[in-house]
Every structure is written in C-alpha cells, then in structure tokens.
Amino acid sequence: MATRTFKRMAGPAQLSNAASTKYTVPGATTAVVRHIHVQNPSGSAVTFTLSIGADAAGTRLFGALSIPANSERSFWGPYTLVAAEIIQALGGTTNILTLTIDGEEWA
C-alpha cells in the first residue's frame, strides 16, 4: 500500500532571475502539487515564471505572469508529477518574489 505524505515541497524562499529547480520528485514517487503561493513585498510589479520540467515555453504553467506590488497570489492544483520530474521557477527581479509550494507525495 502506498504511503501518502503531506509536505511543503519548496520555500518559502526568494526567487532569482534565472530559472532554477525548486523541487524534484523523489524516485519511485508520485507527487501532487496542491498549492503554489507567491508573495511580492516590493513597491513594483514583478513577473513570475514557473515550469514543470526544464524551463521552456512548452513547460510553463506561468510565463512572465505579473505579480502586482505589495500583493500575493495563490494558485491551486492538482498538478501531478512523476518520479524525477522537476519544478523550476524564476522572478523578473532577483530576490523580490517569495515562493512556497505545498502538496503531497505518494511512495
């Protein structure tokens, strides 16, 4: 029988302006992203990009989505990932946006 574990998959952590891996699904595991939270505490809008897989136009859930100044956005899944799949993210400006990802793993 599979074991279900609820967990914070990433963050809270600030994003750089280059795509980087925020979560990798462990081997022999299926992951379900339930909630993605992005906060922009700055006085200016900042873009947010998130991909399932290596960042590219064809893998993006959000591509340069504008997150308004002094705001936060929540996005709800489910987004199902298989073993070894990754989530990559970046912000339009380094060290402004804070990203948190929550979900569950089935092993």
DRENDREN-791235 format. One record per residue (C-alpha): residue number from 1; residue in one letter; x, y, z. Coordinates in Angstrom, 2 decimals, padded with zeros to 5 digits. Layout:
# residues N
+------+------+---------+---------+---------+
: resi : resn :      px :      py :      pz :
+------+------+---------+---------+---------+
:  NUM :    A :       X :       Y :       Z :
...
+------+------+---------+---------+---------+
***
This chain:
# residues 107
+------+------+---------+---------+---------+
: resi : resn :      px :      py :      pz :
+------+------+---------+---------+---------+
:    1 :    M :  000.00 :  000.00 :  000.00 :
:    2 :    A :  001.32 :  003.46 : -000.93 :
:    3 :    T :  002.29 :  005.91 :  001.79 :
:    4 :    R :  000.84 :  009.41 :  001.45 :
:    5 :    T :  002.86 :  012.28 :  002.91 :
:    6 :    F :  001.68 :  015.88 :  003.02 :
:    7 :    K :  004.58 :  018.30 :  002.86 :
:    8 :    R :  005.96 :  021.67 :  001.95 :
:    9 :    M :  007.79 :  020.94 : -001.29 :
:   10 :    A :  009.61 :  024.26 : -001.59 :
:   11 :    G :  010.15 :  027.52 :  000.27 :
:   12 :    P :  009.35 :  029.92 :  001.48 :
:   13 :    A :  012.34 :  031.18 : -000.47 :
:   14 :    Q :  013.15 :  034.14 : -002.67 :
:   15 :    L :  013.49 :  033.61 : -006.40 :
:   16 :    S :  016.44 :  034.63 : -008.54 :
:   17 :    N :  016.05 :  035.99 : -012.05 :
:   18 :    A :  017.34 :  032.74 : -013.59 :
:   19 :    A :  015.36 :  029.50 : -013.79 :
:   20 :    S :  016.35 :  027.11 : -011.04 :
:   21 :    T :  014.96 :  023.85 : -009.71 :
:   22 :    K :  012.75 :  024.31 : -006.67 :
:   23 :    Y :  011.52 :  020.71 : -006.30 :
:   24 :    T :  012.43 :  017.30 : -007.67 :
:   25 :    V :  010.09 :  014.33 : -007.25 :
:   26 :    P :  011.93 :  011.52 : -005.42 :
:   27 :    G :  012.42 :  008.15 : -007.13 :
:   28 :    A :  009.52 :  005.68 : -007.06 :
:   29 :    T :  007.20 :  008.52 : -006.00 :
:   30 :    T :  004.26 :  010.42 : -007.47 :
:   31 :    A :  003.80 :  014.00 : -006.26 :
:   32 :    V :  000.71 :  016.19 : -006.34 :
:   33 :    V :  001.17 :  019.95 : -006.03 :
:   34 :    R : -001.87 :  021.32 : -004.21 :
:   35 :    H : -000.94 :  024.96 : -003.64 :
:   36 :    I :  001.54 :  027.48 : -005.06 :
:   37 :    H :  001.91 :  030.77 : -003.17 :
:   38 :    V :  003.84 :  033.78 : -004.49 :
:   39 :    Q :  004.39 :  036.97 : -002.50 :
:   40 :    N :  005.66 :  040.32 : -003.82 :
:   41 :    P :  006.50 :  042.63 : -000.89 :
:   42 :    S :  008.08 :  045.29 : -003.13 :
:   43 :    G :  006.63 :  048.56 : -004.37 :
:   44 :    S :  006.72 :  047.44 : -008.03 :
:   45 :    A :  005.15 :  044.66 : -010.06 :
:   46 :    V :  007.46 :  041.69 : -010.71 :
:   47 :    T :  006.99 :  038.88 : -013.22 :
:   48 :    F :  006.79 :  035.22 : -012.16 :
:   49 :    T :  007.57 :  032.16 : -014.28 :
:   50 :    L :  007.06 :  028.55 : -013.19 :
:   51 :    S :  007.56 :  025.37 : -015.22 :
:   52 :    I :  007.05 :  021.65 : -014.74 :
:   53 :    G :  010.24 :  020.37 : -016.32 :
:   54 :    A :  013.20 :  022.39 : -017.56 :
:   55 :    D :  012.05 :  025.96 : -018.17 :
:   56 :    A :  010.84 :  026.43 : -021.75 :
:   57 :    A :  007.76 :  027.90 : -023.41 :
:   58 :    G :  006.18 :  024.44 : -023.68 :
:   59 :    T :  006.59 :  023.52 : -019.99 :
:   60 :    R :  005.38 :  026.72 : -018.32 :
:   61 :    L :  002.35 :  026.91 : -016.07 :
:   62 :    F :  003.02 :  030.64 : -015.63 :
:   63 :    G :  005.13 :  032.60 : -018.11 :
:   64 :    A :  006.14 :  036.10 : -017.01 :
:   65 :    L :  002.91 :  036.50 : -015.03 :
:   66 :    S :  002.84 :  039.95 : -013.43 :
:   67 :    I :  002.53 :  039.86 : -009.63 :
:   68 :    P :  001.39 :  043.34 : -008.53 :
:   69 :    A :  003.26 :  045.41 : -005.95 :
:   70 :    N :  002.61 :  044.58 : -002.28 :
:   71 :    S :  000.45 :  041.57 : -003.10 :
:   72 :    E :  000.35 :  037.82 : -003.07 :
:   73 :    R : -001.19 :  035.24 : -005.35 :
:   74 :    S : -002.31 :  031.67 : -004.68 :
:   75 :    F : -002.72 :  029.02 : -007.34 :
:   76 :    W : -004.44 :  025.72 : -006.61 :
:   77 :    G : -003.71 :  022.32 : -008.18 :
:   78 :    P : -003.77 :  019.50 : -008.51 :
:   79 :    Y : -000.66 :  019.29 : -010.67 :
:   80 :    T :  000.54 :  015.68 : -010.79 :
:   81 :    L :  004.24 :  014.89 : -011.27 :
:   82 :    V :  006.03 :  011.56 : -011.63 :
:   83 :    A :  009.40 :  010.40 : -010.29 :
:   84 :    A :  012.34 :  012.65 : -011.28 :
:   85 :    E :  010.15 :  015.46 : -012.68 :
:   86 :    I :  011.16 :  018.94 : -011.56 :
:   87 :    I :  009.59 :  022.31 : -010.91 :
:   88 :    Q :  011.62 :  025.34 : -011.96 :
:   89 :    A :  010.83 :  028.97 : -011.18 :
:   90 :    L :  012.21 :  032.48 : -011.54 :
:   91 :    G :  011.28 :  036.07 : -010.84 :
:   92 :    G :  011.71 :  039.03 : -013.17 :
:   93 :    T :  013.86 :  040.70 : -010.49 :
:   94 :    T :  016.25 :  038.81 : -008.19 :
:   95 :    N :  015.35 :  038.36 : -004.52 :
:   96 :    I :  011.94 :  040.02 : -004.56 :
:   97 :    L :  009.30 :  037.29 : -005.01 :
:   98 :    T :  008.93 :  034.61 : -002.34 :
:   99 :    L :  007.68 :  031.19 : -003.46 :
:  100 :    T :  006.12 :  028.40 : -001.37 :
:  101 :    I :  004.82 :  025.13 : -002.81 :
:  102 :    D :  002.73 :  022.61 : -000.82 :
:  103 :    G :  001.43 :  019.20 : -001.77 :
:  104 :    E :  001.75 :  015.51 : -001.15 :
:  105 :    E :  003.91 :  012.59 : -002.16 :
:  106 :    W :  002.82 :  009.01 : -002.75 :
:  107 :    A :  005.54 :  006.38 : -002.42 :
+------+------+---------+---------+---------+
***
